């Protein structure tokens, strides 16, 4: 009965999977809305590149459980539950999104920019019509990495009452129940693999489209 845990905990697995996906989706959406513009800003203002990337890197080097704990006393996000978990996942997602946006735009052939400027394009037109489309594959690669990281870190969110598949894992550890641990770990791994595969396929498609 290798799949017994899927039968025994099937209903809770579905519920916890839904909670897990909501945490990750909210965090990635926020990180994308903030991270891509920050990546664009540091391509225009190079002096901001080092401090912004350094700050994003610092967030990633802090152990996830410690970062969850550090956020608990902060006003507006204090306490336990989904909000501090989403904030933590967002902070963990910044670095690959910001860095890949910067790298994707700065690695575009300067001749392409010069051609756009020669056609009378404004900076906004050059960004929206030339740079972002050409850099989209690299940007998506950053989003792909951030998503997989967030899916993994979200399992720790159960420690602060945010729910998700980590809830099953922590319960399984506390009662030494392998079935419960598998009930949380296997779906989390499956979600990460599916997200990585799907975004990887889209990334390859965008890269082919961006090739001359």
N, C-alpha and C positions, 0 to 999 in steps of 0.2 A: 504493500500500500504506500508506494513512494509519494503519491499525490494526495495522501490523506489530509494533509494540512489545508489543501485547496478546498476540499469538501467540508471539513470541520469548521474552518474559519472563513468560508467563502463570502458570506454577507459582510463580515467586518472588513475583510480585505478590500472589497469594493468601496465601502464607506471610507476607509483610511486612504485608499488610492485617490479618491476624489479630493480629500483634504490635502493630500500631498501635491496633487496637480494644481490646486488653487494656489497654494503657497508658492510653488515654483513659477507658475504663470504670472502671478502678480509681481513677483520679484524681478523676473526677466523683463516684463513690460516696463516697469519703472526704470530698471538699469539701462534698457535700450533708449528710452525717451531722454534720459539724462546723459548716458555714456556716449552716444553717437554725436550729439551736439558738442560735448566736451572734446571729443576726438577731433572734430572739425575746428574748434576754437584753437587748439594747440598747433594745428597746421598753419593757421594764420598768425598766431602770436607764439613764436618758438620759445620765448623766455618763460612761458607758462608750462611748457612741456615737462620739464624735470620735476617741478613741485607737484603737478597733478598726477603724473605717473608714479611718483614716489609715494604719494598718499594712497593711491589705489593699491600699490604693491604692499604697503604696510597693512592694509585691511586683510589682504590675503595671507599674510604671514602670521597673523594672530590666530591661535587655535580656535576652531569654531565654537566649542563649548565656552571658552573664555570670552569670546566676543558676545555670545548670547548673554552671559552674565554681566558684562560691562554695560550693556544697554538697558538692563532692568531698572536702574535708578534714574535714568534720564527722563525729564519731564516730557509729557505727551505720548511717549512710547513706553513709559514705565509699567512694570507689572509683568504678567505672563500672558501667553496666548499668541494669536496669529500676528499681531502688529510687530512686536519686536523680532519675531521670526522672519517676517518679510523684509524688515529693514536689514537684518543681518545677511540674508541671502542676497539682497540688492547690493550691499557693500562688497560681498564676495564676487559678484558678477561684473563689477566695474572694470577691473584691470583688462581682461581679454577683449572687452567691447571697445574701450577707449583706445587701447594699444593697436588693435587691428584696424580701427577706423583711421588712426593716424598713419599707420604703415601703408594701408591700402591707398590712401590719397597721395602721400608723399612719394610713393613708388611709381606713380603714373609718369610716363615719358614726358619730360618738359616740352618736347616738340608739340605734343597734343595740346598742352595749355597755351603755348604760343600761337598755335593755329586758331584756337578759340578766341584769344585776345585779338588776333589779327582780323577776325570776323566781327569785331565790335561787341563781343559778349561782355556783360557785366560780371562781377565776381560771383553774384548769386546765380546767374545763368550758367556760368562755367562750372560752379559747384553742382547744381541740380541736374544739368543736362549732360555734363561730361564726366566730372570727377566721381560723383557718387555712383553712377551706373557702372563705370569702369572698376571702381573699388568694391562693388557690392559683394563679389565672391569672397574677398578677404574679410570684409566686415561680417559676413555671414559665418565665416570660419570662427571668428571671435565669439559670435552669438552661440555657435554650436558648443564651443568649449565652456562658455558661461552656463549654458543650460545643463550640461552634464555635471558640472561642479555643483550647481544649485540642487539638482536632484539628489546627489549624494549627501550634501550638507543638510538638506531638509530632513533627513532621518534623525539628525541630532535635535531638531526643533521640538521633538516630543519631550525633551528634558525640561522645557519651559511651558509645557501644556498647550503646544500649538497643534497637536494631533499629527496626522500623517502616518506613514508606514513605520516610522520609528517607534510609534507607540507599541506596536506588536513586538518589535525587536527588544525594546527595553523590558516589556513584560516577560518575554521569553527568557531574557538574561536573569531577571530577578527570581524566577521560579525554576531556572535551569530546564527549560522546555525547548527542545530543538525544533519541534513543530511550529511553535509560535515564532521563533527566530526566523525560520524559513518563510513563514507566512508574511513577514515584513520584508525580509532581505530579497527574496526571489522577485516579487513584483517591482521593488525599487530598482533592481538590476535590469529587469525587463524594460521598464520605462526608460532608463538611461540608454539602453541599447537601441530601442526604437527611435528615440529622439536623435541619437547620434547618427543612425543610419539615414533617417529621413532628412535631417538637415545636411548631411554629407552629400546626399543625392542632389539636393537643391543647390548646394555650393558648387558642385561639379558643373551643373547646368549653367549657372551664372558665370563661372569661369570660362566655359566654352563660348558663351555669348559675348564676353568681354574681349575675346581674342580677335586680333585683326584678321 
